[in-house]
Structures are given as structure tokens and as C-alpha cells.
């Protein structure tokens, strides 16, 4: 089960992303574009979903296109869903309390890639593909969290 803290940590670990508020709800943006956001269900959503409407925290997630939206919706209907408000729009809604942390990380990254400037996204992906550079250090040097952060890789 994922939390808003996990969403925030994953989103802000990506280059150029920041947190903002929209309609008094948290949203994470890159290049002035939302890629994930807090999206409580509205009255119209509740009417459309009926008795099956989820009651936990809902995350809106931008997808790379309508095809990817359909892939996610088919992958796990317990986790991913949509409402008529999002018809024709490349985004899904995620039941935050039902998504595994590893899957959340992937979904947030894919959303960011869909919205980030191409150069920034390409550089990020290239860095992730590069093997980490191992530096020699004295045997007495202890490993510390600071040492692993120096690589600049996302910790999410």
C-alpha cells in the first residue's frame, strides 16, 4: 500500500519536478504540467461510479496516451479506474491504498516521462542506463547514505 508521502517522494526525486496546489489539493508538475495529482472523487464521479466508488485516497496520473491508459485500466481494475470526466483524456485514477509501492514508482516515472521536456527525460534515462562509477576509497571509509546520494540517481 502506498501513501501520499510515497507519491511526494517519488515525484520530487525526478528532475525538474515540483509540488504545487490546485483546488486545495496537492499536485506535482514538471515543465509547468501536471503529471500526478491528488484527485478526490467529485459528486459527478460518485454518481457515475455508483456503489462501487472507492472511498480511499485517489491519485490522478497522466499517461503517455490513450493506449497506455487502456493498458493500465486492463492491468488491474482494483487499482486503476476512470470516470466519464476523463473520457478521451490520457489519464487514469489510482486507488492509492491498493497500489504496491514498486508499481507506484513505475507509474509516477511514466507520468513524468510523458510530461517532462524531451531533453530532460532523455538525459535522465541515459543516466539511469549508465553503470554507476565505482571510486576507490580507503578501506576504513564507512559506507554512508551520503555516499550513495552522490551518484545523483533517484532514490525513489
Secondary structure, DSSP 8 states (H G I E B T S, - for coil): ---HHHHHHHHHTSTTEEEEEETTEEEEEETTEEEEEE----HHHHHHHGGG---S-EEEEE-SSHHHHHHHHHH-TTTEE--GGGTTSSEEEEEGGGS-HHHHHHHHHHHHHHHS-HHHHHHHHHHHHS--------TT----HHHHHTT-----
